[in-house]
Amino acid sequence: MRASVLRDGRMIGRDDVGEPAPGPEQVLVEVKACGICGSDLHFAAHGSEVLALGEQMEGVPPGGVGGVGGVNVDLTRDVFMGHEFSAEVIEAGPGTETHSPGTLVISLPVLLSEKGFEPIIYSNSTIGGYAERMLLSAPLLLPIPNGLDAKHAALTEPMAVGLHAVNKSAIVPGETALVLGCGPIGIAIIAALRARGVESIAACDYSLKRRKLATTMGAHQSIDPAEGSPFDTVAPTVVFEAVGVPGILDDVLRRAPVGSRVVVAGVCMPPDTVHLFFGIAKEINVQFVLGYEPNEFAESLSAIAEGQIDVAPMITAEVGLDGVGEAFDDLADPDRHCKILVTP
């Protein structure tokens, strides 16, 4: 079986991956599409740092949270990735009652087994969506409804991340939202805000292409930070930080209105410095977010299937398994792509 794996910091193709065999409560599926996630790019570039920081975290359950913390991955061996997937059921494991072969499905990226569970995100053994076939957990399968294109259904996972950030913000339609960063997560937040009925959504990004996409996905206003701070023209109730670089959060605390709420969705790998005085003096509520709840995952699939959210504009390219490495490189340029799908 063919798959694309991370080896020495690069994605490469392999033709010799063993065929996965489903156990009890598992199904073998054929991958139809798998989105390349920013967290995959982070892990390819900073895998050792991600693992080291995860080991330092305390108070996380076995298996980690959102794929980090307590996850045992050996970077000297090939690493399987790919967690934004849609698939077709091939066969069920022994004694497993589930959807019939041919059913198109998505699933929470978690594989249940006799050993417990393993997040389908970074693993030396559990195959992810950058492969021809993979194993999924029968109890976690969601059939793709309404004749929805499997490629669009694959974006359920990142859209759920955006919905989770919006839910954590507790924003209501009459409040003003400012989204900093219009990469895939920022775009997912914008789409969730628009679906929620928020009537004032401002999107900020240096990339003209991303600002245009933000408007397509529901932003009422787009701002180029090269022309001035977005806080000069917007007085947000809620600020969504989806950039993830040092200095952004401190600048937000310095400029945001008194009593505002800040939701941090961007993954900042280096240490950062924040002047707590700004937040304290203005009584700003800061909420960090990661991942989503199972009900938010299902809700996101429903929103896409029912036409509440059109994810088609987010898909800017498709590649086969041999093109994953080049796609990782291409995604480093914000003016080229938003979401690249791997279609094995």
Secondary structure, 3 states (H helix, E strand, C coil): CCEEEEECCEEEEECCCCCCCCCCCEEEEEEEEEECCHHHHHHHHHHHHHHHHHHHCCCCCCCCECCECCCCCCCCCCEECCCEEEEEEEEECCCCCCCCCCCEEEECCEEEECCEEEECCCECCCCCCCECEEEEEHHHEEECCCCCCHHHHCCHHHHHHHHHHHHHHCCCCCCEEEEECCCHHHHHHHHHHHHHCCCEEEEECCCHHHHHHHHHCCCCEEECHHHCCHHHCCCCCEEEECCCCCCHHHHHHHHCCCCCEEEECCCCCCCCCCCHHHHHHHCCEEEECCCCCHHHHHHHHHHHHCCCCCCHHHEEEEECHHHHHHHHHHCCCCCCCCEEEECC
